[in-house]
Amino acid sequence: MFYLCKFNKKEKQSRKVEGCTVSEELKQVDSKVTEKNVALSIFSLIERLMLIIVVLMTLGGVGFEILAVYRTQSIALADILLMFLYL
């Protein structure tokens, strides 16, 4: 955050920051940046969760297809094509 400060010579030497005020414009800019970062991190989290769901559903589909092939003890062209789709 940026501060607008007026120092006299003694304060500059002692490096005191009392009496500094934050500009309203800078507060707005800082809050907009923070809101943007929060929104981006939320979207990133949602994206990762959806990708995890897609991976789990794909693995479930592969499992069901392998189970169906095992139960019938035969493999058809459709089964092979489905396996390629799951890749």
N, C-alpha and C positions, 0 to 999 in steps of 0.2 A: 504494500500500500504506500502511496506517496503522501508526504506531508509538506505543507507550506509553513515554514517557520521564519520568524524574524528574530535574529539574534543581535544582541549588542556585543561589544568587544569582549566583555567579561564572560558572557555566556558561550561565545565561540571558543574561548580558551578552556572553559570547564566542560564543554560539550553537553550542556544540559538541553533537554528536549521539552521541558515544561513550557506550556503556552503554545505549543504547536497545534495547528488546526488542520483538519483534513478537508480538502476542497470537496464540495458537493459533487462537482463533475467527476472527480476522481473516484468518489464513492460509487457513483452510478456505473462508471466504467468497470470498476473492480467487481461489482455485483453482477454485471452482465457477463463478464469473463467466468465468474464462479458458476453462474447458472448454466452457461454453455458447457463448462467442464462436467457439471453434474449430469446434464442431459446426455452428453456423449458417453459418459461412463454407464449410465442406465441403458442406453441403446446397445452398447457393447456387451453388457451383461445379458440382455434379452437375446441378442444374436447368438451368444455362446450357449445359452440354455436351449434355444431352438435347434442349434446344430447338434447338441448332445441328444435331444429327443429324436432327431432324424437318424442319428447313428444307432441309437437303441432300437428304433422301429425297424431299421434295415437289418440289423443283426437278428431281430425276432423273426422277420420274414425269411431270412436265410435258414434259420433253425426250423421253422415250420416246413419249408420246402424240403430240407434234408430229411426231416421226419416223415414226410409224405412219400418220398422216394424210398426210404427204408421200409416203410410199411407195405408198399406195393411190390417191392423187390424188383422194380423195373424203372427204367428212366426213359422219358420221351423227349422229343425235340423241344417241346414247350418247357420242360424242366431245365434243360440246358440253357435255353434262351433266358429264362428267368434268372439263372445263376449269373449270366453275363450282365443282366440289368442290375443285379445287386452289387456288382463291382463298381 
